[in-house]
Amino acid sequence: MIAKIWKKLLFFILLIACLFNIVIKMVNKSSLKQELQSSAQYIQQQETKSEIKNE
């Protein structure tokens, strides 16, 4: 009897944690434009570093 209650309680806590995680990811999601800009900037920095090493 107690095991069933604990199982339901832990399942409920897990469900709340998953929903909370999804909501946080949706709220903090950065835009595609920002992702592309930061990726392009990182690639440019790496290319600049490799050019400096090759000189």
Backbone torsions as a table, in degrees:
resi	resn	phi	psi	omega
1	MET	NA	-48.9	-179.7
2	ILE	-66.9	-34.6	179.5
3	ALA	-62.9	-38.5	178.9
4	LYS	-65.8	-38.6	179.2
5	ILE	-66.0	-45.8	178.1
6	TRP	-61.6	-41.0	-180.0
7	LYS	-62.0	-44.6	178.9
8	LYS	-66.2	-40.4	179.8
9	LEU	-64.3	-46.5	179.8
10	LEU	-67.5	-35.7	175.8
11	PHE	-63.7	-41.2	178.0
12	PHE	-63.9	-42.3	177.9
13	ILE	-63.7	-41.6	177.6
14	LEU	-62.3	-42.4	179.0
15	LEU	-62.6	-44.9	178.1
16	ILE	-62.2	-41.8	-179.7
17	ALA	-63.9	-41.6	179.0
18	CYS	-64.9	-44.3	178.2
19	LEU	-63.8	-40.3	178.1
20	PHE	-62.3	-42.8	179.1
21	ASN	-62.1	-43.0	179.7
22	ILE	-64.1	-44.1	-179.6
23	VAL	-63.8	-43.0	179.4
24	ILE	-61.3	-42.5	179.8
25	LYS	-65.6	-36.5	179.1
26	MET	-69.4	-38.1	-178.2
27	VAL	-71.1	-41.3	-175.8
28	ASN	-91.8	10.0	-176.8
29	LYS	-67.6	125.5	177.9
30	SER	-85.6	155.6	-175.3
31	SER	-74.0	159.5	179.6
32	LEU	-61.8	-37.7	180.0
33	LYS	-61.4	-43.0	178.8
34	GLN	-64.4	-40.5	179.5
35	GLU	-63.1	-44.7	-179.6
36	LEU	-65.8	-40.5	179.2
37	GLN	-65.0	-43.0	-179.7
38	SER	-68.5	-35.3	177.3
39	SER	-66.1	-44.3	179.4
40	ALA	-63.9	-39.8	179.4
41	GLN	-65.1	-40.9	178.7
42	TYR	-63.4	-43.8	-179.9
43	ILE	-63.0	-42.3	178.5
44	GLN	-62.4	-40.3	178.6
45	GLN	-65.1	-40.2	179.2
46	GLN	-66.6	-39.2	178.0
47	GLU	-65.6	-39.7	178.7
48	THR	-64.0	-42.7	178.3
49	LYS	-63.4	-40.1	-179.0
50	SER	-70.7	-33.1	176.8
51	GLU	-67.3	-39.0	179.7
52	ILE	-66.1	-38.6	179.7
53	LYS	-68.9	-33.6	-177.5
54	ASN	-76.5	-17.1	-179.0
55	GLU	-79.5	NA	NA
